[in-house]
């Protein structure tokens, strides 16, 4: 998986660029780490650069399975869903 390039050198301040950054961030933080569900509720507070050492990730996430944590702990959109065999 390619790392998300959200450094200051990639920021041009335009609304379109902000949308591109948000889309990329959402794609890399999309699935529950417990059940792999996409049924996630999240907050959006503060920076789009939560991986910066000076900016902690304050965005919270909750899943329908009961998992809760920070958005940074969510899995990428293209991660494989677990299958439950019966």
N, C-alpha and C positions, 0 to 999 in steps of 0.2 A: 504494500500500500504506500502510495506517495504521501509524504508529509504535507500538511496544509501550510501553504505559504501566506502567513498573515502578518509578516513583519512590517515595520514602518516604511521600509523601502517599497513595499507593494501597495501602499495606500495612497490614492490620489485625491481622496476627499469627495469625489462625486457620488451622487445618489446611485447611479448605475453600478459603480464599483462597490459601494456598500452592499448592494443587492447581490452582486457576484460573490463577495466574501461571505455573506449570510448563507447563500445557497451552498457554497463549498463547506462551510462549517456544519450546516445541517446534514449534509450527506455523510460527513465523517462522525456525526454524533446523532444516530437515528434509531438504534434498536436497544432494547433492554438487555443488559448483560446477564440477567438471570434466565429469562424465558425466550429471548430473541424477538419479542413482539415489537410491532411498530406502534402499538397503542400507548403512546407516551404523552404525558402532559409536561410542559416545560415553562420556565419563566425566562424572560429576557431582561436582565438587569445589567447595566454597565457596559463593559467593553466587549467587542468582538474578538479581543486578543487575550483570552483567559489563560493561555499557555505561557504568557510572558512571566518571568520570575517576579516582577513587581506588581502584577495584577492577578489576584486569586480568582478562580472561577466561582462566582456567586450565583450562577444560574442553576436552579434546582430542577430535578426531573422526578416524575412518579410514573409507575407502570401499573397496568390493571392487575398484574400478578402480586402486587404489594411491594415490589422493590422501590426504593427511593434513594436518591443520591445526587451527585452533581452531574450536569450535562456532559462534562468532559469524560465521564465514565461510560457513557453510552457507546455502543458499537457502531461501526460504519453501516451505511445503508446496504451495501453489497455483501455484508456478512451473511453466511449461510444460516437459514432457519434450522432449528433442531426439529426432527420429526419424532413424534411419540408413537411407538408401536404398541398395539393392543393385542 
